[in-house]
Amino acid sequence: MAIPDYQTLMLPLLRLCSDGGEHTIAEAVERLSNEFNLSPEERTQQLRRGQTVIYSRVYWARTYLNQAGLLDSPKRGTVIITERGMQILSNPPEKITNDFLNQFEEFRDFRKRSRQNTNQKNDTGDLDTSEKVETPEETIEAAYRVIRNDLSEKLLMELKKCSPDNFERIVVDVIVAMGYGGTEDAGQVVGGSGDGGIDGLIKEDRLGLDWVYLQAKRWQGTVPVKEIRDFAGALSAHHVRKGVFITTSDFTSDAAKFVEKLDAKVVLINGHKLADLMIDFNVGVTKVSTFEIKKVDSDYFSPLE
């Protein structure tokens, strides 16, 4: 089944704590994963910053229950039910949601503080209390993906407008930015007439003991298997066993299958992958703003020995 959203997890988390004992977040994640029969893939699915999705959603379920006074965290990474939480379980609703928690003044104050900077309001002029299923982190993730996808498309448009020479230079810059060779002069453009099917050379190590050969093609349609076959022949002629073929478009399925059978190692990079690499390694892009997500350092507040 799909990973439950954080509001769906609130009532099961409260019930898990009904024994009155302290439970760790890690324990809650494990037990709730079992309760919802999550697959191994769902248990390990991660957000962009490395935290698993299920851990993030249990964490935020705990946070909202804490703010409503149904749970408490007596020490770092633990959770325990409160008297109010036990009262709720004596006559539980079908589901605990943000709207359900809105009956508690502490939770209303918490949401008001959370929204006063964003000025989110509903049709009545009150602060929005809609049933959002995303955690705050997932909302940021989704917004980031929209911005990144838009940037990727714009980069791809610019790449398609480049001259062949400029495109070859960009391709070499990207591979060097990824760390191959270990020096700024690790790559060189060799394209042009008589290039023998090779557009760039990259040192794979600092000493240049091994080389990676590049082919860079601005292409309108999908790159056919013939182009990859010719590139493989060029590698063989130069006695090179590693190559990267990069295009602004995509490759046919036959081309992708062909490289799997080669003795040489050939990597195919299409336009969207190239744009993603440019973003990841800061080639042709400029950083506009950075947002840091912080959490309380509980160790700082621990009493000194």
N, C-alpha and C positions, 0 to 999 in steps of 0.2 A: 504494500500500500504506500501512498505518498506520505512524506514526512508531515506530521500534523503541525499546524501553525501554533504560535505561542498561546493564543487564546484557547484553543482546543486542549492544550496541555495544562491549563491552570487548575481545573477541577481534579484531574488525575494526580497532579503534583500535590495538591492540598490533601487528597486522600492518602497519598503515600506517607505524608507526615502525620497522619491521624493517630499513630501510636504514641505521639508525644515525645519521641526521641529526636536527637540531632541527626541530620542526614547531610552528607556532602553533595555538592552539585554533581560531581562525577558519579556518585551512586545513583542519584535521581535520573541522570541521563541513561545509565545502564538499565535501570528497572523500567523506565518509561519506554525505552527502545524495545525491550522485551514485551511490554504490555501492548504496544502497537505493532508488534511483529515486523519491525523494520529489517530490511535485508542488509547484508554486509555492505553493499554499495551505498545504501541510504544512511547507514551509521557513519560512514567515512566521508560522505559528500561534504565538501568544504566551501566556505565563503572565500572571497579573493584573498583575504589577509591570513588564511590558514586555519581559522577556527572552524570546527564542524558545524553544519547547519543545525543539527539536533541540539548540540550544546548551546548554541546561541539562543535557540528558541526556549529551551528550558531555563536558561539564565534570565531571559526577559519575562518569562512567566513568573519566575521567582521575584523579580524586581517589582512587577505590578502588584503581586499579592502582598509583598512587603509594604508597598506604599499605601495599600488599602488596609493594612493592619491585620491581615489574616495570617501572615507568616512573619517570622523575625529571623535575623541572622546574628546569633550571639557571638560568633567569631568568624574569621575569614573562611570563605568557601563552604559554610554550613547553613542549614536552614532548619527551623523548628516551628511548629504550629503554635498559634496564639489562642487565647480564650475566644476571641472573636471568630477565628478560623474554625474552632470546634463547634461554635454555635451555628455557623453556616452549614457544617456537615450534618448537624442534627436534623436539618430539613433542607437538603441541598437542591439547587436548581438543576435543570437538565444540563446546563453548561454555564461556566463562569466566563463572562466577557468583560470588556472595558465598560460597556454600558451598565452591566450588573454592578461592577465595582464603583461606579459613579455615585451610588447611594451613600458612600462613605465620604465625609468631609475631607479627610486627609488625602484621599485619592483625587478628589476634585481640585484641591489645592495643588497637588502634584502636577496634574494635567494643565492647570492654568499656568503654572510656572514654566512648563515645557513648551507652551504655545505662545506665550506673550511676546516672544521675539519674532515668531513667524506670522502672527496675526491671522491664524486660521479660524474661520467662523462658518457656522452653518446658516441656513436660510432664515432662521429666527434671530440671527445676530449673536447667538450664544456660541461659546467655543465648541468646535467640532468634536463630537463624541462618536463618530461613525465606527463601524466594525472593521477596522483595519486588521488584516491578517499578517502583514509583514512586520518584522521587528524593525526598530530604528536603523540597525545596521543593514538590514536587507533593503530598506528604502534607499539608503545611501548607495548601496551596491547597484541597485536598479538604475538610479540616476547616473551613476558613474558609467554604467554600460551604455546608456543612451548617448552620453557625451563622447565616450570613446568610439562608438560605432560611427557617429557623425564625423569625428576627426579622421577615422580610417577611410571613410568614403571620400572625404576631401583630399586626403593624401593620394589616394588612388587616382583621382581626377588629375592632380598635378603631375603624377608620374606618367600618365598617358600623354600628357602634353609635352613632355621632355624630349629633347633631341636624343638620338641614339647615343651620342658621346656622353651627354650629361647623365643619361640613365645608367650607363655603364659605371660612371664615377660614383653615382649614388649607391649602386649595388655593392661596389667595393667598400665604400664608407660603412655600410650597414654591417657587412661581415667583419670588418676590422673592429667596429664598435662592440661587436659581440665578444671580443676578447681574443680572437685568433691572432697568433703571432706574438702578442704581448707588447708590440711597439706600434707607434703611429705610422711607420713606414712599412708595415707588414703586408700591405696590399698594393697592387699596381694595376692600372688599366692597360691592356695590350690590344684592345679591339681596333678594328680598321681593316682595310684591304690586306689580304694575305695573313690574317690572324690565325688561320688554320682551325677555325671553329672555336677559338678561345677568346673571351673578352676580358678576363681578369685573372690575376694570380694572387693567391693568399698564402702566406707562410702559416703553417699549422702550429708551429712552435717558434720560440724566440730565435733559435739558431738557424731556422730554415731547413731542418733536416727532412721535412716532408712538406709537400705543397698541395693545395686544393685549387683546382681550376674552375673558373666560372664561365657560364654562358648567360648573357642577359638579353632578353628579347621583349621589346614592346610589341604586343601581338593583339590583333583585333578579335579573332576567334580563338577557339581552344587550340592549344599546341598539339599537333599530331605526333604519332609515335615516330614518324620519319625523322623529325628534328631531334628527338632524344637519341635515336639510333645513330645519327650523324655525330652528335656530341660524344656518345660513348666511343665512336670510332676515333674521334680526335683525342680523347683521353688515352686510348690504346696507342695511338701514334706517338704520343709524348711520353709513353711509359708511366702514366699517372693513374692511380687507382681510386682517386677521390675527386668528385666533382659536384657542383651545385648549378642547377639550371633554374633561372629565375625569370618569370614573365609577369607582365601586367595583367594577363588574362587568367586562363586556367589550362589544365591538361586533360586530354581525352583519357578515358578509362584504360584504353590500350597502352597509352604512354605510361600510366601509373603501374600497370601490370608488367610492362617491359623492364622497368628498372629493378623490379623484385628478382628478376632472373639473371641480372648481370653479376659477373664476378667483381667488377669494380663497384664501389659504393657511390651511388648517385642520388642526391637529394633534390626533390622538386619543390619549388616554392612559388605558389601562385600570387596573384596581385594582392588579395586580401591578407595573406600571410605576410607578405613583404611589408604592407602598411602596418600590420601589428608589430612587426619587428622594429620598424622605424619608431613607433611610439614607445615600445619597451626600452629601446636603447638610445632614445633621444637624438634621432637623426632626422633633421628637417622639421622638428617641432620645438616649440618654446613653452616652458612651464609658466602658466598664468597664475595659479594659486595652489596652495597646499593646505589640506585640512588634517589636523591630528586628532585621533580618537584616544582619549586618555581614560584611565580608571583609577580609583583610589588605591594608593600603596598602603595596604593594611600594615605591613611591617614597620612603616614609619611611625605609626601610632601605637605600636606595641610597647609595653613598659620596658625600661632598661633593666638588664640583669644586675 
